[in-house]
Amino acid sequence: MRESYTTSLMRGESISKRSLTLIPKALAMLACVLMTSVHTTGHAATPKKVLVVTVTKGFRHSSIPTAEKVLAQLGEKSGLFTVEYARVEPRDPQFKNADGTVDTNKVDAAIRQVLAEKMSAAALANYDGVIFANTTGDLPLPDKQAFLDWIKSGKAFMGMHSATDTFRGHQPLDPYVEMIGAEFRHHDQQAEVDCLNQDPKHPATKMLPSVWHVKDEIYLLNGFERTNVHGLLRLNKEPNAKTPGDYPIAWCKMYGKGRVFYTSLGHREDMWDPNTPASFKRENSKEVSEAYQQHILGGIKWALGIEKGSATHDKPIEPAKP
């Protein structure tokens, strides 16, 4: 029997009401799917904010401008983070005396000013992480303890190469050194080395082979404790004398709720950049430079909490038998 026109209308109205009640549930399910997708990929909708610090109070590496450029490019290409800088270039004309020499008083004043502006407790609240790219010496931070507490609260710290040549040489070890995990002690001539990949699943090393051959200035470190870090790269022999032993190259660790990533590689321009000028004598292949960029990008992702990776402390490494 065919239903009446009135009955049909009433039934249609009932279906419409039922459909309307389902809309909020459908939207909630869609939101859950989208949230799950973001969680699964690890890519936040809003890029993280990272402060790149390249000021120096000691030796100044010629690779610093290259590092600044590469870090900005990695953030832009990945879409995962943006960068601001705390930097002072001592060779800038504004710091030159009439005779062409550098006015170190002006440089020091500029360093104090930029760090006061970018690294005060209030300013740090604007960032998710800080990178020390080839910094050196005792930097005049406005409040070092506030900086360390900021990292401990759940923020990210990432250091490249001479980040361990920063606040070094103090007895007892400077709290910054305890945070990063070691301090620079010594280096000999640049050397070709075989870096052993300690964690092929970590974001900072999953793209690297089990043995990664590079040429760079290799640091010997003071204050390093293997059982306080999660090792990423190491040497099993001294870079120049080739004496067997445990020589750390890169690691990560927790610092309170914060995450710390450090790699001692990054002295040479051709570690950082596959497109060095023709005037630069390359001794690392472009493939090494590209791998290094992915190495530090992976460390940045891990430290910012974008990708997961282990931070379990290493067990002691037994010395090699003669």
Secondary structure as UniProt FT lines:
FT   HELIX           5..41
FT   STRAND          48..53
FT   TURN            62..63
FT   HELIX           64..78
FT   STRAND          81..86
FT   TURN            90..91
FT   HELIX           93..95
FT   TURN            98..99
FT   HELIX           104..118
FT   HELIX           121..124
FT   TURN            125..126
FT   STRAND          129..133
FT   STRAND          136..137
FT   HELIX           144..152
FT   TURN            153..154
FT   STRAND          156..160
FT   HELIX           161..165
FT   HELIX           175..180
FT   STRAND          183..186
FT   STRAND          191..197
FT   TURN            200..201
FT   TURN            203..207
FT   STRAND          211..216
FT   STRAND          220..222
FT   HELIX           226..228
FT   STRAND          230..237
FT   TURN            239..241
FT   STRAND          244..255
FT   TURN            256..257
FT   STRAND          258..263
FT   HELIX           269..272
FT   TURN            274..275
FT   TURN            278..279
FT   HELIX           286..303
FT   TURN            304..305
//
